[in-house]
C-alpha cells in the first residue's frame, strides 16, 4: 500500500490571531524605524491664530481655588521636585493627567484632581476635542538654559500599538496661577513653521527648517507672551514653544501654570487613547 503522508494539523483561531498580531508588530517596527519622517496627525485649523490672551479670566474666588488646588497637590507641595513630564522640562515639578471625554468622570472622582475641573470645563467649553492632557507645571530658575526647551505638544499616549507618527494637539490653553514678584524673563515663546515643514516630528522639523533656511525666517510666525496671573493664553497645537529662564526677587519663588492640551482624534485613535491615566 502506498505511503500516506501525515496531513499538518489545522490552524486554530488562536494561531491566526498570533500570526496577525505578529505581522502588525513587524509592520509597525518597519515603518517606525525605517521611515522617521512619517506624517504627523495634525488638526489645528489653518485660520487659527498663533496666540490669543485673555487677562483676568476667572473671578477671584475661582482663581484662588485653582491656586490652592495646585499648591496642595502632593507633587507640587513645598519642596517637591518630582518631574512627571519630559526631559525638555528642566527645573520643574509637574502633574500629568490624560483623559478622554468618556474618562472625564474619573478625573472628577479623584480627590486630588477634581478641584481643577473649573479650569478644564472652561477650556473644553465649545471645543470639538475628544481627548486631553492636563499638566500642572511648577518651574524654578534653571541655571543653564531654558526652563522648558522648544517642543511641540505631542504627549497623548495610546494603548496597544503606538502608531508610526505622533498625535499633535489641536489647541493648547495655559492659565498662569503664580508669577513671582520681580520676575525677569520666563516668557512663553511660540513659533509656527510653514505647514510644509510640519509633517516631521517636532524637533526634526525645526532642525530641517534651520538647515534649509539658515537665517531666513520667511513664513514663520513668532509670538512672545509675558506671564501674568489669571491670564488665559491659547496657542496653536502645531506650534513649537519654550519657556525662557527667569530670575525673581525671591529665589525660591516658582512660576506655576495650568496647561490643557486638546486633541481631536479620529475613531481609529480615540478607541486606543487611555480613558484616564495619571503619572
C-alpha positions, 0 to 999 in steps of 0.5 A: 500500500502506498505511503500516506503522508501525515496531513499538518494539523489545522490552524486554530483561531488562536494561531491566526490571531498570533500570526496577525498580531505578529505581522502588525508588530513587524509592520509597525517596527518597519515603518517606525524605524525605517521611515522617521519622517512619517506624517504627523496627525495634525488638526489645528485649523489653518485660520487659527491664530498663533496666540490669543490672551485673555487677562483676568479670566476667572473671578477671584474666588475661582482663581484662588481655588485653582491656586490652592488646588495646585499648591496642595497637590502632593507633587507640587507641595513645598519642596517637591521636585518630582518631574512627571513630564519630559526631559525638555522640562528642566527645573520643574515639578509637574502633574500629568493627567490624560483623559478622554471625554468618556474618562472625564468622570474619573478625573472628577472622582479623584480627590486630588484632581477634581478641584481643577475641573473649573479650569478644564470645563472652561477650556473644553467649553465649545471645543470639538476635542475628544481627548486631553492632557492636563499638566500642572507645571511648577518651574524654578530658575534653571541655571543653564538654559531654558526652563522648558526647551522648544517642543511641540505638544505631542504627549497623548499616549495610546494603548496597544500599538503606538502608531508610526507618527505622533498625535499633535494637539489641536489647541493648547490653553495655559492659565498662569496661577503664580508669577513671582514678584520681580520676575525677569524673563520666563516668557512663553515663546511660540513659533509656527513653521510653514505647514510644509515643514510640519509633517516631521516630528517636532524637533526634526522639523525645526532642525530641517527648517534651520538647515534649509533656511539658515537665517531666513525666517520667511513664513514663520510666525513668532509670538512672545507672551509675558506671564501674568496671573489669571491670564488665559493664553491659547496657542496653536497645537502645531506650534513649537514653544519654550519657556525662557529662564527667569530670575525673581526677587525671591529665589525660591519663588516658582512660576506655576501654570495650568496647561490643557492640551486638546486633541481631536482624534479620529475613531481609529485613535480615540478607541486606543487613547487611555480613558484616564491615566495619571503619572 
